[in-house]
Amino acid sequence: MLRLSMVGGTMIYHGKYFARMYNGCEPELWAKHGLGGDPTAGRRFEDARIVKVWDEKADDARTLAAMCHIPTVCDDPRDCGRDVDGILFPDDCSLRHYRFAEPLWATGLPMFIDKPLAGTIEEAEAVVANAEKHGVPLFSASGLQYAREIEEAKPKIADLGRLLVAQAASPNELIFYGIHGLAMLWAVFGPGIESVQNVGEGDMDLVKYRWRDGRLGVHFGLEKGRPGWRVTLFGEKGRLDIEVSDADYFYWNLNRHFLDMVRTRKQPLANAEMLEIIRALCLAKRSKAEEGSLKSVMRNP
């Protein structure tokens, strides 16, 4: 049985959902503090448990521990690095939840830093540098990179022939939530983003990502709209529309990749790939501020 710690972001959406996925929950407390729905529904991990929790908001940590059967609430985040196999840092809506890893790098334990890895290129690079310095296996990604609907569509995607353009849509702010739109493009195209250009206006982003082999990804980000999670692929032989709706699966699959890393110390994504995603998002935001200027994503173009 793998033993895990959860640090920060405990009563935000992901923290609660991940904890229930590992530990189950008390139905009455979930109804009071959780996300709604059937508390017994959804996938579970039978071979891993969250056994320690810490949050700068101590009441949140205690609430999550009671709701999701976490035996130890720590007074010091450093205690979450003892007698465990890996550490999760859920998103806390600050774009800086990576800060909670600072006292824990020296443990060398595998770490999952929830999306986004950081809110700026410089901060993301510093996180990766710390992981490399201390030999920490690191994983950070949007769950949309691991969507069931995209996985199951692979045969149909192959039937399209060479892919030319993929179009994705997602709600809310470009880095914090736009990462999900880019994740769907990434799930289809993989790494290799060469440049980015954002010609959006106001509360709408219209981003063009160009891959090194010439393929294009177009991302509509609507801060006030509700487009759901969808991607449309255009290939030499046709078109395919994919709507992602099974959040339970992509959260489970995201965490499954983390657990595989805990066991093997092999990262699902290379550090350079995680940085490429953050660079692309941050440069897309900068491009919009500069009235659609073209930005190179490659470190050494």
C-alpha positions in Angstrom: 0.0 0.0 0.0 1.5 3.3 -1.0 1.4 6.0 1.7 0.9 9.6 0.5 0.7 13.1 2.0 -1.4 16.0 0.8 -0.1 19.5 1.3 -2.1 22.7 0.8 -5.3 23.3 -1.2 -7.1 20.8 1.0 -10.7 22.1 0.7 -10.5 23.4 -2.8 -12.1 21.3 -5.5 -9.2 19.1 -6.5 -8.0 18.5 -3.0 -11.4 17.2 -1.9 -11.9 15.1 -5.0 -8.4 13.6 -4.9 -8.7 12.7 -1.2 -12.1 11.0 -1.8 -10.5 9.0 -4.7 -7.8 7.7 -2.4 -9.6 7.3 0.9 -13.3 7.4 0.3 -15.3 9.7 2.6 -17.9 10.0 5.3 -21.2 10.6 3.4 -22.7 13.0 5.8 -19.6 15.1 6.0 -19.2 15.0 2.2 -22.8 16.2 1.8 -21.9 19.1 4.1 -18.4 20.0 2.8 -18.0 18.2 -0.4 -18.8 18.6 -4.1 -22.3 17.3 -4.1 -23.4 14.2 -5.9 -23.3 10.6 -4.7 -20.4 10.4 -2.2 -20.0 6.6 -3.0 -19.7 7.1 -6.7 -16.6 7.4 -8.8 -13.4 5.4 -9.1 -11.2 4.5 -6.1 -7.6 3.5 -5.6 -7.2 0.3 -3.6 -3.4 0.4 -3.4 -2.7 3.9 -2.2 -3.9 6.1 0.7 -3.4 9.6 1.9 -2.2 9.2 5.4 -1.0 12.8 6.3 -2.3 16.2 5.5 -1.2 19.8 6.1 -2.6 23.1 5.1 -1.8 26.7 6.1 -5.5 26.8 6.9 -5.4 24.3 9.8 -9.2 24.1 10.0 -9.3 23.0 6.3 -6.8 20.2 7.0 -8.8 19.0 9.9 -12.1 19.1 8.0 -10.6 17.1 5.1 -9.1 14.6 7.5 -12.4 14.0 9.2 -14.3 13.8 5.9 -11.8 11.5 4.1 -10.4 9.3 6.8 -6.9 10.8 6.8 -5.3 9.7 10.1 -2.7 12.4 10.7 -3.1 16.2 10.5 0.4 17.7 10.6 1.3 20.9 12.4 4.4 21.4 10.2 4.6 20.7 6.4 7.9 19.0 6.9 6.2 16.2 8.8 4.4 15.4 5.5 7.8 14.3 4.1 8.3 11.5 6.7 7.3 7.9 6.4 5.4 8.4 3.1 6.1 7.4 -0.5 4.9 10.5 -2.3 3.4 14.0 -1.9 0.4 15.7 -3.6 0.1 19.5 -3.8 -3.4 20.3 -5.0 -4.2 23.5 -6.8 -5.2 26.2 -4.3 -6.3 28.8 -6.8 -3.2 31.0 -6.2 -1.1 29.8 -9.1 1.6 29.4 -6.5 0.8 26.2 -4.7 4.3 25.0 -5.7 5.5 27.1 -2.8 4.5 24.4 -0.3 7.1 22.1 -1.8 9.9 24.4 -0.6 10.5 22.6 2.8 10.1 19.2 1.2 12.5 19.1 -1.8 15.2 17.6 0.3 13.2 14.5 0.9 13.7 13.4 -2.7 10.1 12.1 -2.7 8.0 11.9 -5.9 5.8 15.0 -6.1 2.6 15.8 -8.0 2.2 19.6 -8.3 -1.4 20.1 -9.5 -2.1 22.3 -12.6 -0.7 24.7 -13.4 2.9 24.1 -12.4 3.3 27.8 -11.8 1.8 31.1 -13.0 5.0 32.4 -14.7 7.8 31.0 -16.8 10.4 32.0 -14.2 8.6 30.4 -11.3 8.0 27.2 -13.3 11.7 27.0 -14.2 12.6 27.5 -10.6 10.4 24.6 -9.6 12.0 22.3 -12.1 15.4 23.4 -11.1 14.7 22.5 -7.5 13.3 19.1 -8.5 16.5 18.4 -10.6 18.8 19.6 -7.8 17.2 17.2 -5.3 16.6 14.3 -7.6 12.8 14.6 -7.2 10.6 12.8 -9.7 8.1 15.6 -10.6 4.7 15.5 -12.3 2.4 18.3 -13.2 -0.4 18.3 -15.8 -4.0 19.0 -16.5 -6.3 16.0 -16.3 -7.6 16.8 -19.8 -4.3 15.4 -21.1 -5.5 12.0 -19.9 -9.2 12.1 -21.0 -10.9 8.9 -21.8 -12.8 10.3 -24.8 -9.5 11.3 -26.5 -7.9 7.9 -25.7 -10.8 6.0 -27.1 -10.9 8.1 -30.2 -7.3 7.2 -31.2 -8.5 4.7 -34.0 -10.8 7.4 -35.5 -8.0 10.0 -35.2 -5.8 7.6 -37.2 -8.5 7.4 -39.9 -8.2 11.1 -40.5 -4.8 10.7 -42.0 -2.3 13.4 -41.3 -3.7 15.9 -38.8 -3.6 19.5 -40.0 -5.4 21.6 -37.4 -7.0 20.9 -34.0 -9.4 23.4 -32.4 -10.1 23.3 -28.6 -12.3 25.4 -26.4 -12.3 25.9 -22.6 -13.6 28.4 -20.1 -12.0 31.0 -17.8 -8.6 32.5 -17.4 -5.9 31.5 -19.9 -3.2 30.0 -17.6 -5.3 28.8 -14.6 -8.0 27.1 -16.8 -6.8 27.6 -20.3 -4.2 24.9 -19.6 -7.1 22.5 -20.0 -7.7 23.6 -23.6 -4.0 23.3 -24.4 -3.9 19.9 -22.7 -6.5 18.6 -25.2 -4.4 19.8 -28.1 -1.3 18.3 -26.4 -3.1 14.9 -25.9 -3.5 14.7 -29.7 -0.3 16.4 -31.0 2.2 15.7 -28.2 5.2 18.0 -27.5 6.9 20.3 -29.9 5.2 23.7 -29.8 7.3 26.2 -31.8 5.4 29.4 -31.5 2.2 31.0 -30.1 0.1 34.0 -31.1 -3.0 35.3 -29.3 -5.3 37.6 -31.2 -8.1 37.6 -28.7 -9.8 40.7 -27.3 -11.3 41.6 -24.0 -12.3 38.5 -22.0 -11.8 36.2 -25.0 -8.5 34.5 -26.0 -8.0 33.3 -29.5 -4.7 31.5 -29.5 -2.8 29.9 -32.4 -0.2 27.3 -31.4 2.2 26.1 -34.2 4.0 22.8 -33.8 7.5 22.3 -35.3 6.1 20.0 -37.9 3.7 22.6 -39.2 0.5 21.4 -37.5 -1.7 24.1 -35.9 -3.7 24.2 -32.7 -6.3 26.8 -32.2 -7.7 27.5 -28.7 -10.8 29.5 -27.8 -10.7 30.6 -24.2 -13.9 32.3 -23.0 -13.6 33.9 -19.6 -17.3 34.4 -19.3 -18.6 31.7 -21.5 -19.3 28.0 -20.8 -18.0 26.1 -23.8 -17.4 22.9 -21.9 -14.3 20.7 -22.9 -14.2 19.9 -26.6 -11.7 19.5 -29.4 -12.3 19.3 -33.1 -9.6 17.7 -35.4 -9.2 18.4 -39.1 -7.2 15.9 -41.1 -6.4 15.2 -44.7 -9.3 12.7 -44.8 -12.0 14.3 -42.6 -13.0 15.9 -39.3 -13.6 14.5 -35.9 -15.4 16.2 -32.9 -14.6 15.0 -29.4 -16.4 16.3 -26.3 -14.8 15.4 -22.9 -17.3 14.9 -20.1 -16.0 12.1 -17.9 -14.1 14.1 -15.3 -14.1 11.1 -12.9 -11.9 9.2 -15.4 -9.5 12.0 -16.3 -8.9 12.8 -12.6 -8.4 9.1 -11.9 -6.1 8.6 -14.9 -4.1 11.7 -13.9 -3.5 10.3 -10.4 -2.8 6.8 -11.8 0.1 8.3 -13.7 1.3 9.9 -10.5 1.1 6.6 -8.7 3.1 4.9 -11.5 5.8 7.5 -11.0 5.8 6.9 -7.2 6.4 3.2 -7.8 9.0 3.6 -10.6 10.4 7.1 -10.2 9.9 7.5 -13.9 8.1 10.8 -14.8 5.1 10.7 -17.1 6.3 13.9 -18.7 9.8 15.2 -19.0 10.6 18.4 -17.2 11.1 20.1 -20.6 7.6 19.1 -21.7 6.0 20.5 -18.5 7.9 23.7 -19.0 6.9 23.9 -22.6 3.2 23.9 -21.6 3.7 26.7 -19.1 5.9 28.7 -21.5 3.2 28.4 -24.2 0.4 29.6 -21.9 2.4 32.5 -20.5 3.6 33.7 -23.9 0.1 33.5 -25.2 -1.0 35.8 -22.5 1.9 38.1 -23.2 1.0 38.0 -27.0 -2.5 39.2 -26.3 -1.2 42.1 -24.1 1.1 43.0 -27.1 -1.8 43.1 -29.6 -1.2 39.6 -31.1 2.6 39.6 -31.4 4.2 36.2 -32.4 6.1 34.5 -29.6 8.7 31.7 -29.9 8.1 29.0 -27.4 11.3 27.1 -28.1 14.1 27.7 -25.7 16.7 27.5 -28.4 14.8 28.2 -31.7 
